[in-house]
Amino acid sequence: DGAKARQSVNKIKGSGKTHAHKMQAAIAMSQRAKVASQRAKDPEKKKDLGQAHKVYQRYIDTNKKSKD
């Protein structure tokens, strides 16, 4: 759910790894949550996984390095 995703984003932030490694981890978790929410049958699980996907996606969007 969203709260668990926020905990995991905080772990990613404080990991001390490179920016690329952090982004790769966040993208992987975002994709997992997205696909799991699409496949979930239970409406409550679907909502929780959707919230988690949004949390990861927000982190990815705010930490993207611009290509300008």
Protein Blocks (a to p, Z undefined) as FASTA:
>chain_A
ZZlmmmmmmmmmmnopafklmmmmmmmmmmmmmmmmmmpmblklmmmmmmmmmmmmmmmm
mmpccfZZ
